């Protein structure tokens, strides 16, 4: 996984929760994310572009402290 913005990605299939860690240290959790969307994110040419275009507009997200 190469990204200039995203540090790491975690996915809990049982809860449909996607967690994104950013290189700036922040972490966001997105709920109700289907496994298909996680697979598409991991296969995307640009993780940041996919996150901004396909995940943020469609799935509720929250900052994790």
MODELLER restraints for C-alpha pairs under 7 A, 6 or more apart:
rsr = mdl.restraints
at = mdl.atoms
rsr.add(forms.Gaussian(group=physical.xy_distance, feature=features.Distance(at['CA:3:A'], at['CA:47:A']), mean=6.42, stdev=0.5))
rsr.add(forms.Gaussian(group=physical.xy_distance, feature=features.Distance(at['CA:5:A'], at['CA:22:A']), mean=5.83, stdev=0.5))
rsr.add(forms.Gaussian(group=physical.xy_distance, feature=features.Distance(at['CA:5:A'], at['CA:23:A']), mean=5.58, stdev=0.5))
rsr.add(forms.Gaussian(group=physical.xy_distance, feature=features.Distance(at['CA:5:A'], at['CA:48:A']), mean=6.63, stdev=0.5))
rsr.add(forms.Gaussian(group=physical.xy_distance, feature=features.Distance(at['CA:6:A'], at['CA:20:A']), mean=6.99, stdev=0.5))
rsr.add(forms.Gaussian(group=physical.xy_distance, feature=features.Distance(at['CA:6:A'], at['CA:21:A']), mean=6.01, stdev=0.5))
rsr.add(forms.Gaussian(group=physical.xy_distance, feature=features.Distance(at['CA:6:A'], at['CA:22:A']), mean=4.38, stdev=0.5))
rsr.add(forms.Gaussian(group=physical.xy_distance, feature=features.Distance(at['CA:6:A'], at['CA:23:A']), mean=5.67, stdev=0.5))
rsr.add(forms.Gaussian(group=physical.xy_distance, feature=features.Distance(at['CA:6:A'], at['CA:48:A']), mean=6.88, stdev=0.5))
rsr.add(forms.Gaussian(group=physical.xy_distance, feature=features.Distance(at['CA:7:A'], at['CA:21:A']), mean=5.29, stdev=0.5))
rsr.add(forms.Gaussian(group=physical.xy_distance, feature=features.Distance(at['CA:7:A'], at['CA:22:A']), mean=4.84, stdev=0.5))
rsr.add(forms.Gaussian(group=physical.xy_distance, feature=features.Distance(at['CA:7:A'], at['CA:23:A']), mean=4.92, stdev=0.5))
rsr.add(forms.Gaussian(group=physical.xy_distance, feature=features.Distance(at['CA:8:A'], at['CA:20:A']), mean=5.99, stdev=0.5))
rsr.add(forms.Gaussian(group=physical.xy_distance, feature=features.Distance(at['CA:8:A'], at['CA:21:A']), mean=4.99, stdev=0.5))
rsr.add(forms.Gaussian(group=physical.xy_distance, feature=features.Distance(at['CA:8:A'], at['CA:22:A']), mean=6.91, stdev=0.5))
rsr.add(forms.Gaussian(group=physical.xy_distance, feature=features.Distance(at['CA:9:A'], at['CA:19:A']), mean=5.75, stdev=0.5))
rsr.add(forms.Gaussian(group=physical.xy_distance, feature=features.Distance(at['CA:9:A'], at['CA:20:A']), mean=4.73, stdev=0.5))
rsr.add(forms.Gaussian(group=physical.xy_distance, feature=features.Distance(at['CA:9:A'], at['CA:21:A']), mean=6.23, stdev=0.5))
rsr.add(forms.Gaussian(group=physical.xy_distance, feature=features.Distance(at['CA:10:A'], at['CA:18:A']), mean=5.86, stdev=0.5))
rsr.add(forms.Gaussian(group=physical.xy_distance, feature=features.Distance(at['CA:10:A'], at['CA:19:A']), mean=4.96, stdev=0.5))
rsr.add(forms.Gaussian(group=physical.xy_distance, feature=features.Distance(at['CA:10:A'], at['CA:20:A']), mean=6.49, stdev=0.5))
rsr.add(forms.Gaussian(group=physical.xy_distance, feature=features.Distance(at['CA:11:A'], at['CA:17:A']), mean=5.78, stdev=0.5))
rsr.add(forms.Gaussian(group=physical.xy_distance, feature=features.Distance(at['CA:11:A'], at['CA:18:A']), mean=4.53, stdev=0.5))
rsr.add(forms.Gaussian(group=physical.xy_distance, feature=features.Distance(at['CA:11:A'], at['CA:19:A']), mean=6.14, stdev=0.5))
rsr.add(forms.Gaussian(group=physical.xy_distance, feature=features.Distance(at['CA:12:A'], at['CA:18:A']), mean=6.52, stdev=0.5))
rsr.add(forms.Gaussian(group=physical.xy_distance, feature=features.Distance(at['CA:13:A'], at['CA:35:A']), mean=6.37, stdev=0.5))
rsr.add(forms.Gaussian(group=physical.xy_distance, feature=features.Distance(at['CA:16:A'], at['CA:31:A']), mean=6.19, stdev=0.5))
rsr.add(forms.Gaussian(group=physical.xy_distance, feature=features.Distance(at['CA:16:A'], at['CA:32:A']), mean=5.05, stdev=0.5))
rsr.add(forms.Gaussian(group=physical.xy_distance, feature=features.Distance(at['CA:16:A'], at['CA:33:A']), mean=5.02, stdev=0.5))
rsr.add(forms.Gaussian(group=physical.xy_distance, feature=features.Distance(at['CA:16:A'], at['CA:34:A']), mean=5.89, stdev=0.5))
rsr.add(forms.Gaussian(group=physical.xy_distance, feature=features.Distance(at['CA:17:A'], at['CA:29:A']), mean=6.74, stdev=0.5))
rsr.add(forms.Gaussian(group=physical.xy_distance, feature=features.Distance(at['CA:17:A'], at['CA:30:A']), mean=5.69, stdev=0.5))
rsr.add(forms.Gaussian(group=physical.xy_distance, feature=features.Distance(at['CA:17:A'], at['CA:31:A']), mean=4.72, stdev=0.5))
rsr.add(forms.Gaussian(group=physical.xy_distance, feature=features.Distance(at['CA:17:A'], at['CA:32:A']), mean=6.14, stdev=0.5))
rsr.add(forms.Gaussian(group=physical.xy_distance, feature=features.Distance(at['CA:17:A'], at['CA:33:A']), mean=5.89, stdev=0.5))
rsr.add(forms.Gaussian(group=physical.xy_distance, feature=features.Distance(at['CA:18:A'], at['CA:29:A']), mean=5.70, stdev=0.5))
rsr.add(forms.Gaussian(group=physical.xy_distance, feature=features.Distance(at['CA:18:A'], at['CA:30:A']), mean=5.08, stdev=0.5))
rsr.add(forms.Gaussian(group=physical.xy_distance, feature=features.Distance(at['CA:18:A'], at['CA:31:A']), mean=6.53, stdev=0.5))
rsr.add(forms.Gaussian(group=physical.xy_distance, feature=features.Distance(at['CA:18:A'], at['CA:33:A']), mean=6.44, stdev=0.5))
rsr.add(forms.Gaussian(group=physical.xy_distance, feature=features.Distance(at['CA:19:A'], at['CA:28:A']), mean=5.73, stdev=0.5))
rsr.add(forms.Gaussian(group=physical.xy_distance, feature=features.Distance(at['CA:19:A'], at['CA:29:A']), mean=4.38, stdev=0.5))
rsr.add(forms.Gaussian(group=physical.xy_distance, feature=features.Distance(at['CA:19:A'], at['CA:30:A']), mean=6.26, stdev=0.5))
rsr.add(forms.Gaussian(group=physical.xy_distance, feature=features.Distance(at['CA:20:A'], at['CA:27:A']), mean=5.63, stdev=0.5))
rsr.add(forms.Gaussian(group=physical.xy_distance, feature=features.Distance(at['CA:20:A'], at['CA:28:A']), mean=5.32, stdev=0.5))
rsr.add(forms.Gaussian(group=physical.xy_distance, feature=features.Distance(at['CA:20:A'], at['CA:29:A']), mean=6.40, stdev=0.5))
rsr.add(forms.Gaussian(group=physical.xy_distance, feature=features.Distance(at['CA:21:A'], at['CA:27:A']), mean=4.42, stdev=0.5))
rsr.add(forms.Gaussian(group=physical.xy_distance, feature=features.Distance(at['CA:21:A'], at['CA:28:A']), mean=6.61, stdev=0.5))
rsr.add(forms.Gaussian(group=physical.xy_distance, feature=features.Distance(at['CA:27:A'], at['CA:63:A']), mean=5.96, stdev=0.5))
rsr.add(forms.Gaussian(group=physical.xy_distance, feature=features.Distance(at['CA:27:A'], at['CA:64:A']), mean=5.39, stdev=0.5))
rsr.add(forms.Gaussian(group=physical.xy_distance, feature=features.Distance(at['CA:28:A'], at['CA:61:A']), mean=6.49, stdev=0.5))
rsr.add(forms.Gaussian(group=physical.xy_distance, feature=features.Distance(at['CA:28:A'], at['CA:62:A']), mean=5.52, stdev=0.5))
rsr.add(forms.Gaussian(group=physical.xy_distance, feature=features.Distance(at['CA:28:A'], at['CA:63:A']), mean=4.48, stdev=0.5))
rsr.add(forms.Gaussian(group=physical.xy_distance, feature=features.Distance(at['CA:28:A'], at['CA:64:A']), mean=5.53, stdev=0.5))
rsr.add(forms.Gaussian(group=physical.xy_distance, feature=features.Distance(at['CA:29:A'], at['CA:61:A']), mean=5.43, stdev=0.5))
rsr.add(forms.Gaussian(group=physical.xy_distance, feature=features.Distance(at['CA:29:A'], at['CA:62:A']), mean=5.40, stdev=0.5))
rsr.add(forms.Gaussian(group=physical.xy_distance, feature=features.Distance(at['CA:29:A'], at['CA:63:A']), mean=6.40, stdev=0.5))
rsr.add(forms.Gaussian(group=physical.xy_distance, feature=features.Distance(at['CA:29:A'], at['CA:64:A']), mean=6.64, stdev=0.5))
rsr.add(forms.Gaussian(group=physical.xy_distance, feature=features.Distance(at['CA:30:A'], at['CA:59:A']), mean=6.05, stdev=0.5))
rsr.add(forms.Gaussian(group=physical.xy_distance, feature=features.Distance(at['CA:30:A'], at['CA:60:A']), mean=5.57, stdev=0.5))
rsr.add(forms.Gaussian(group=physical.xy_distance, feature=features.Distance(at['CA:30:A'], at['CA:61:A']), mean=4.21, stdev=0.5))
rsr.add(forms.Gaussian(group=physical.xy_distance, feature=features.Distance(at['CA:30:A'], at['CA:62:A']), mean=6.61, stdev=0.5))
rsr.add(forms.Gaussian(group=physical.xy_distance, feature=features.Distance(at['CA:31:A'], at['CA:59:A']), mean=6.16, stdev=0.5))
rsr.add(forms.Gaussian(group=physical.xy_distance, feature=features.Distance(at['CA:31:A'], at['CA:60:A']), mean=5.70, stdev=0.5))
rsr.add(forms.Gaussian(group=physical.xy_distance, feature=features.Distance(at['CA:31:A'], at['CA:61:A']), mean=6.41, stdev=0.5))
rsr.add(forms.Gaussian(group=physical.xy_distance, feature=features.Distance(at['CA:32:A'], at['CA:59:A']), mean=6.58, stdev=0.5))
rsr.add(forms.Gaussian(group=physical.xy_distance, feature=features.Distance(at['CA:33:A'], at['CA:59:A']), mean=6.68, stdev=0.5))
rsr.add(forms.Gaussian(group=physical.xy_distance, feature=features.Distance(at['CA:41:A'], at['CA:47:A']), mean=6.00, stdev=0.5))
rsr.add(forms.Gaussian(group=physical.xy_distance, feature=features.Distance(at['CA:41:A'], at['CA:50:A']), mean=6.16, stdev=0.5))
rsr.add(forms.Gaussian(group=physical.xy_distance, feature=features.Distance(at['CA:44:A'], at['CA:50:A']), mean=6.63, stdev=0.5))
